[in-house]
């Protein structure tokens, strides 16, 4: 396993990160513990979670994923072996059950940190992220920004950083990051950082063969400002495993259980996936291997967040860390991408 330093830190994380949003819904507590055991045994030292999880978000299950990580830490005593990332949820229709009038106010951040630490059975979180912006913006598959003149959101970047800094000083969190953020939002947070306010060191956004808009704007910021991408949905909800096209998906596969998660299932995405599958087959690779290896080795990626519902999937995902794509394969990937660019946004 290869390890990379999180920007502006001495923290080395595995280039594969274990995503846990299925724990407590698609995966039982025992299965979550099994995945964490296997991941750690195979060199993965970076786990990502959130107060919102599991997904789909719901009041009855909210926080269950963090609780499952917490019982694993208590049972194994392995907290010191793991770089732990979690997130505070931003406002939205799917988070109203978490707290009333949800925002990134000091009060809400204080409550979120306290409850996450309690569920996780730890006294610190290595990387604490804002799950998505407070303001309205284009995210979760939306193409283009549409300004709403009735949006009365007020800039509060400094206040948010002040609230996070208080927890850094208290030792509750070590570093901070963003998620589902745009170039403008990234730069505003970076501009607001100073000797008294923490710097955002990572951004967790979707990135895959079907979703590469991060390369426009955000990737340049990552290069010049030393911010690391934690890529999520690298297999596009499992679409880039090929199992839906081949009709081999199990009955508990994400898109069979939750068909509304159709972001990567459009006609254009399906056609692009067929072409990527043919390319992988021609070079003796599985589509999963090729899709993950592509993300793993992008120069702006600090770690690739994979998610699995069984050990066989987890094994293939982790093994992708040892796959290097040839120049020929990379050129052919770009031919497909230029023909069907960002079909899922």
SULCORBEL-V470421 format. One record per residue. N is the residue number from 1. RES is the residue in one letter. OMEGA is omega in degrees with one decimal (* if undefined). Layout:
N/RES/OMEGA  N/RES/OMEGA
//
This chain:
1/X/176.5  2/X/179.0  3/X/-177.7  4/X/177.9  5/X/169.7  6/X/-175.1  7/X/176.5  8/X/179.5  9/X/171.7  10/X/-177.7  11/X/179.1  12/X/179.6  13/X/176.5  14/X/-177.7  15/X/167.9  16/X/177.9  17/X/178.4  18/X/172.7  19/X/-168.7  20/X/-170.3  21/X/175.7  22/X/-177.1  23/X/-179.9  24/X/175.7  25/X/177.5  26/X/178.8  27/X/176.6  28/X/176.6  29/X/-179.8  30/X/179.0  31/X/176.1  32/X/177.8  33/X/179.1  34/X/178.7  35/X/179.9  36/X/175.5  37/X/-176.4  38/X/-179.0  39/X/-178.8  40/X/179.5  41/X/-177.0  42/X/167.7  43/X/179.7  44/X/-177.8  45/X/-173.0  46/X/179.2  47/X/179.3  48/X/178.3  49/X/-179.4  50/X/177.8  51/X/-179.0  52/X/-168.8  53/X/10.4  54/X/177.0  55/X/7.8  56/X/-177.8  57/X/176.7  58/X/179.7  59/X/-177.3  60/X/-175.7  61/X/-174.1  62/X/-179.8  63/X/-175.8  64/X/179.9  65/X/177.5  66/X/179.9  67/X/-179.7  68/X/174.5  69/X/-179.3  70/X/179.4  71/X/175.9  72/X/177.0  73/X/-178.3  74/X/-176.9  75/X/-172.9  76/X/-174.2  77/X/-174.5  78/X/-177.7  79/X/-176.2  80/X/179.8  81/X/-172.3  82/X/167.1  83/X/-170.4  84/X/176.5  85/X/173.0  86/X/-173.1  87/X/170.7  88/X/-175.3  89/X/173.5  90/X/-178.0  91/X/178.7  92/X/-179.5  93/X/-175.3  94/X/179.7  95/X/-177.1  96/X/-179.9  97/X/-175.2  98/X/174.4  99/X/-174.8  100/X/178.5  101/X/-172.9  102/X/178.6  103/X/174.5  104/X/173.7  105/X/178.0  106/X/-179.8  107/X/-177.6  108/X/176.6  109/X/178.0  110/X/-178.9  111/X/-177.8  112/X/179.2  113/X/-178.9  114/X/-176.9  115/X/178.0  116/X/178.4  117/X/179.9  118/X/-179.9  119/X/-177.1  120/X/-179.6  121/X/177.8  122/X/178.3  123/X/175.8  124/X/174.1  125/X/-174.3  126/X/-178.5  127/X/-178.3  128/X/-169.9  129/X/171.0  130/X/-166.9  131/X/171.0  132/X/-174.4  133/X/171.0  134/X/-175.4  135/X/172.3  136/X/174.1  137/X/-179.6  138/X/179.2  139/X/178.9  140/X/173.3  141/X/178.2  142/X/-179.6  143/X/178.1  144/X/-178.1  145/X/176.1  146/X/-178.6  147/X/176.0  148/X/-177.0  149/X/178.7  150/X/177.4  151/X/-174.9  152/X/179.8  153/X/-179.2  154/X/179.5  155/X/179.8  156/X/-176.6  157/X/-178.8  158/X/-179.9  159/X/178.4  160/X/179.1  161/X/176.6  162/X/179.8  163/X/178.8  164/X/179.2  165/X/179.1  166/X/179.9  167/X/173.4  168/X/178.3  169/X/-179.7  170/X/179.9  171/X/-179.7  172/X/176.1  173/X/-177.6  174/X/-177.7  175/X/-175.5  176/X/-180.0  177/X/-178.2  178/X/174.3  179/X/-179.2  180/X/-175.4  181/X/-179.1  182/X/176.0  183/X/-179.6  184/X/180.0  185/X/177.9  186/X/-177.0  187/X/178.9  188/X/177.3  189/X/178.5  190/X/178.4  191/X/-177.7  192/X/-179.7  193/X/175.4  194/X/-176.7  195/X/179.9  196/X/-178.4  197/X/-174.9  198/X/179.1  199/X/174.1  200/X/-174.0  201/X/-179.6  202/X/170.5  203/X/-178.9  204/X/-177.5  205/X/176.3  206/X/178.0  207/X/-179.5  208/X/175.9  209/X/-179.4  210/X/-172.5  211/X/-175.6  212/X/178.9  213/X/176.3  214/X/-177.6  215/X/179.9  216/X/178.1  217/X/-175.2  218/X/-177.7  219/X/178.4  220/X/176.9  221/X/179.1  222/X/-178.4  223/X/-172.8  224/X/-177.5  225/X/179.3  226/X/173.3  227/X/-177.0  228/X/174.2  229/X/167.1  230/X/-172.1  231/X/174.9  232/X/-173.8  233/X/-179.6  234/X/175.4  235/X/172.9  236/X/-179.9  237/X/178.9  238/X/179.6  239/X/-177.5  240/X/165.4  241/X/-178.6  242/X/-172.4  243/X/179.9  244/X/176.3  245/X/-179.6  246/X/-179.4  247/X/177.4  248/X/-178.3  249/X/177.7  250/X/-178.4  251/X/179.1  252/X/176.5  253/X/-172.3  254/X/-174.9  255/X/173.0  256/X/178.1  257/X/-173.7  258/X/-175.3  259/X/178.6  260/X/175.9  261/X/-171.2  262/X/-176.6  263/X/-174.7  264/X/-173.9  265/X/178.1  266/X/177.5  267/X/-179.1  268/X/179.1  269/X/180.0  270/X/178.6  271/X/177.2  272/X/179.4  273/X/177.1  274/X/-179.6  275/X/176.5  276/X/179.1  277/X/178.0  278/X/178.0  279/X/179.1  280/X/179.5  281/X/-177.5  282/X/-178.2  283/X/175.5  284/X/179.0  285/X/166.9  286/X/178.4  287/X/177.3  288/X/180.0  289/X/-176.8  290/X/-178.0  291/X/-178.9  292/X/-179.8  293/X/177.0  294/X/-179.3  295/X/-175.2  296/X/-169.5  297/X/172.0  298/X/-173.1  299/X/-178.7  300/X/-178.2  301/X/174.7  302/X/177.7  303/X/-176.8  304/X/-175.2  305/X/179.5  306/X/176.9  307/X/-177.6  308/X/175.8  309/X/174.0  310/X/-173.9  311/X/179.8  312/X/175.3  313/X/-178.7  314/X/179.7  315/X/-179.6  316/X/179.6  317/X/-179.4  318/X/-179.5  319/X/179.1  320/X/178.8  321/X/-179.6  322/X/-177.7  323/X/175.5  324/X/-178.8  325/X/179.0  326/X/176.5  327/X/179.5  328/X/179.8  329/X/-179.7  330/X/177.8  331/X/179.8  332/X/173.7  333/X/-179.0  334/X/175.7  335/X/178.3  336/X/-179.1  337/X/-179.4  338/X/177.5  339/X/179.4  340/X/-173.7  341/X/171.8  342/X/-177.6  343/X/179.8  344/X/-178.0  345/X/*
//
